[in-house]
Amino acid sequence: MTGKHGYWTSLHGLATLTLIGAALYFLFVEHGAHLLPYFPFLIILLCPLMHIFMHKGHGRHGHEEHNHQDAEAAYRRGLEEGRKEGDRQ
């Protein structure tokens, strides 16, 4: 492990998740009766947002071959390290 943590596991990220959770809880408790009919539409509206954020804008077109070579090299390094560690045991 490299020791690098993401935003969501940092103190600020956990505070953000807590605030979002509290806001959603009170939104459902206080306004659930008139929000429930709109949930199917909200789920459909989340699909484009999910694609935008999960694909991160498709900004790396044309680099597929380079990424494939990096992934293959990383796989081979991991395979060699695993064999070395297996020999030590």
Backbone hydrogen bonds, N-H to C=O, Kabsch-Sander energy under -0.5 kcal/mol:
donor,donor_aa,acceptor,acceptor_aa,energy
5,H,3,G,-0.6
9,T,6,G,-0.7
10,S,7,Y,-1.6
13,G,7,Y,-0.7
14,L,10,S,-2.5
15,A,11,L,-2.1
16,T,12,H,-2.3
17,L,13,G,-2.6
18,T,14,L,-2.1
19,L,15,A,-2.4
20,I,16,T,-2.6
21,G,17,L,-2.5
22,A,18,T,-2.5
23,A,19,L,-2.5
24,L,20,I,-2.6
25,Y,21,G,-2.3
26,F,22,A,-2.4
27,L,23,A,-2.1
28,F,24,L,-2.5
29,V,25,Y,-2.6
30,E,26,F,-2.6
31,H,27,L,-1.9
32,G,28,F,-1.1
35,L,31,H,-0.8
35,L,32,G,-0.6
36,L,32,G,-2.1
38,Y,35,L,-1.6
39,F,36,L,-1.3
42,L,38,Y,-2.1
43,I,39,F,-2.4
44,I,40,P,-1.8
45,L,41,F,-2.2
46,L,42,L,-1.4
47,C,43,I,-0.8
47,C,44,I,-0.6
49,L,45,L,-0.8
50,M,46,L,-2.8
51,H,47,C,-2.1
52,I,48,P,-2.3
53,F,49,L,-2.5
54,M,50,M,-2.5
55,H,51,H,-2.1
56,K,52,I,-0.8
57,G,52,I,-1.0
58,H,55,H,-1.6
59,G,56,K,-0.8
61,H,58,H,-0.6
63,H,60,R,-1.3
67,N,63,H,-2.5
68,H,64,E,-2.2
69,Q,65,E,-2.1
70,D,66,H,-2.2
71,A,67,N,-2.4
72,E,68,H,-2.3
73,A,69,Q,-2.4
74,A,70,D,-2.5
75,Y,71,A,-2.2
76,R,72,E,-2.3
77,R,73,A,-2.3
78,G,74,A,-2.4
79,L,75,Y,-2.4
80,E,76,R,-2.4
81,E,77,R,-2.5
82,G,78,G,-2.3
83,R,79,L,-2.0
84,K,80,E,-2.3
85,E,81,E,-2.5
86,G,82,G,-2.2
87,D,83,R,-1.9
88,R,84,K,-1.5
89,Q,85,E,-1.0
